[in-house]
Amino acid sequence: MTARLSRTQITVKRGLTPNRRTRRHVENDSYAAFIARAVRAHGRRIAAGDIDGLDQLLTLRCQLDNTLADAVTGLHGFGYSWAEITARTGTTRQAAQQRWGGDPS
């Protein structure tokens, strides 16, 4: 038989203990720099002789392409023009519309 703890036996001071974890805000450019460092490190590990890891790197490239398409589609849906998007992607408006969809008008 186990004894139940009464409310008076709890030793946590509720005023000092937050009810939930706070989420730290990370800027997009800092987060992107972190991801870039991780991908470069992964490439170095593969280059050091892990041929089986090459397919993982190709999978990452595919995921990045899909993520870029989602981001561009979301930005365009949010109201950014193709001109604004292509100024940052380094492509022409026509190439962006062909690659990521959109009304050719």
N, C-alpha and C positions, 0 to 999 in steps of 0.2 A: 504494500500500500504506500502510495506516495503522498507526502504532505503538500497541501496547496499553500502557496505564498499568499499572505494577506496583503492588502493594499498598503499597509503601513510598513511592510518589509521591503518594498521596492526602494533601491538606493539611488536611482537616477533622479537628478534634479531637473525637472522638466523646464525650468526657466533657463537653464544653461545648455540644454540639448535641443537642437532644432528638430522639428518634426520631419523634415525632408532635406535631402541633400540639395545644396545650391549648385546650379549649373554655371560653370565658368564660361564667359563669353570669349570666343576666339575669332579674330578678324579673318576674313576670307583669304587675304594675301598671306598671312602667317600660316594658315592651314594648308594652303596650296604649296607653300615652300616646304612644309613638313612632308607632304605627300611626294613632292619631287625628290626630296632627299631619300625617302624610303624606296622609291622606284629605282633611283640610281644605285643605291646600296644593293638592292636585289639583283640588278644587272651585274654588278661587280662580283657578287657571290656566284652567279651563274658562269661568268667569264673565268672564274678561278677553277673551273673544271666540272661544274654540275650540269652536264648536258641534259639530264632529265628535267631540269628546271626551265629549260627553254620554252616548253609548252605552257608553263605558268605565265611566263612573260608575254607570250602571244595572247593568252587569255586576258591578261591585264590590258593589253592594247585594245582588244575588242571591247572590253568593258568601258574603257576610256572613250572610245568612239561612240558607244551607245550613250554614255553619260553626257558627252558633248552635244549630241543630237537632242537629248532631253532638255539640256540647259538652253540651247538655242531656240527650240520650240517653245519652251516656257517663257523666255524673254520676249519672243515675238508675240506670244499670246498675252503677255503682260502689257504690251503696248509699244515696245521698242520697234523702231523701223528697221527694215533690212539694211538701210544705209548705216544706221548706228551699230548694228551687229557686225556688218562686214568691215567697218572701220577697225574693229577689234580682232577680227579673225584673219584679216589680210587676204580676203578673197573678194571677188566681184559679187555684185548683187545677184547676178544671174547664176553664178556658181553656187552661192549660198542657197538660193531657192531650189536649185536642182538637187543639191546634197541633202538639205534638211527640210525640204518641202515648202510649200507656200504658194500663194497666188502670183502668177508671173506678171500681173499688171503693174 
